[in-house]
Amino acid sequence: MPAWAIAGYLAGAFEVILPLVVAAIVWRRLHVSWRYFGYGALIFFLFQIATRVPITQLLQVAAAPQLASSPTALWAWLAFLALTAGLFEELGRYVGYRTLLRDQPKTWDRAIMYGLGHGGLESMVLIGGGTLLTIYSLSSLAAGGLATLSPDQQTAARQQLAAVAAQPLWVWLLGAWERVCALAIQVGLSVLVLQVFVRRSMGWLGLAILLHALVDGVAVAVPQLLSTNRAAGALVTEAILTVLAACALWLIWRLRQSPAQAASNGST
């Protein structure tokens, strides 16, 4: 098995397992039910996988000629993707608090597990699952699957395999690190939306939407700006995301509730 395939499988497995390991630690230390992990996963599925992803894919196909020919249209599209990610996910998170946790105290520890479920499904299905499927497909082609393709498909597949083999192995590790950062940010956003109920102000939801859009904007804009040097683009992007993840961890800690605050929050 090629080294890139081993690295890819390891990265994909890490992306699938990471949220479950972190959630198990939270469950053990904070005594939070796994139910809230399931709530977060359900909200991500409904508001991202089942709605936003299909909608944006259809729009991208329809707008493909304009995106390929106009840099302005491309940047507008990237801004649209970032903003809709913030809108769909944070509004979904708010709806989850209002419905799934309607008659339950909305506490900091539950928000942690809720955020882990939200970011966890993203990591396990969209990222980790996608990585594993891609590596399996490419490994099958490299092991002799090219013979089943048409000449044009073989050419495209060989180019793809060559590109994957040429990239440094640390790129796969960088992808795994990105999931660590993304999970921290998702939990931070979950705690941020919690403040809508704790502090009784919708401004916190608007802040969460803007910050989410900012994070996604960085993730898509920096690689585009540094497209002539993909390795540099990846490193700069992950460096920025690392800083944002550190800020999210500080926010999580800063907004933690005392037992008295959690009790007074009730089921609002």
C-alpha positions, 0 to 999 in steps of 0.5 A, a space after each residue: 500500500 502506498 505511503 500516501 494511502 496509509 497516511 490518508 487512512 490514518 487521517 480519516 480514521 482520526 477524523 472519525 474517532 476524535 469527536 467520540 473520544 472527546 465526547 467520552 471524556 466530557 461524558 466522564 468528567 462533566 457527567 453529561 448525557 450522550 443525548 445532547 451529542 445526539 441533539 447536536 448531530 441531528 441539528 447538523 444533519 438537518 440544517 447542513 447535510 440535508 439542506 444547505 449542502 444539496 442547495 449549494 451543490 445545485 447552485 454551484 452546478 448552475 453557476 459553474 460557467 460564471 464561476 470559471 470565467 469571472 474572478 468577481 463571481 468566484 469571490 462572491 460565491 465564496 462569500 456566499 458559502 461562508 455566510 450561508 454556513 454561518 446562517 444555516 448552522 447557527 440558526 439550526 443550533 438556536 432552533 435546537 436549543 429552543 426545541 430539543 432542549 425546550 423543557 430542559 436547563 440550558 447549561 454550559 456543560 450541555 452546550 459543550 456536548 451539544 457542540 461536540 455532536 454538531 461538529 462531530 457529525 461534520 468530522 465523522 461524515 463529511 470530512 473523515 468519511 469523505 477522506 476514507 472513501 476517497 482514499 479507498 477509491 484512489 487505492 483501488 485505482 492504483 491497485 489495478 482499477 484503471 483497466 476498467 475505465 475508458 481512455 479519457 477516464 484513465 488519463 484523468 485518474 492517472 493525473 489525480 493519482 500523480 497529484 496525490 502521490 506528489 503532495 507531502 505526507 504531512 498534508 494528511 496530518 494537517 487535515 487531521 489537525 484542522 479537525 481538532 481546531 474545527 471541533 474546538 470552534 464548533 463547541 465555542 459557537 455552541 457556547 456562544 449561542 447558549 448565551 441567547 438564553 443565559 443572557 436573554 439577548 439575540 445579539 449573541 446569535 448574530 455574533 455567532 453567525 458572523 464569527 462562523 462566517 469569518 472562520 469559513 471565509 478564512 478556510 476558503 479565501 486563504 487557499 484561493 489567495 495562495 493558489 499558486 503555492 498550495 502547501 503555503 496556502 494550507 499552512 497559512 490557513 491552518 495557522 489562522 485556524 489554530 489561532 481561532 481555535 485557541 480563541 474559541 477555547 478561551 471563550 468556552 472557558 470564559 463563558 462557563 457557568 457556576 452551579 448557581 448560574 446553571 440552576 437559575 437558568 432553568 428551562 428558559 
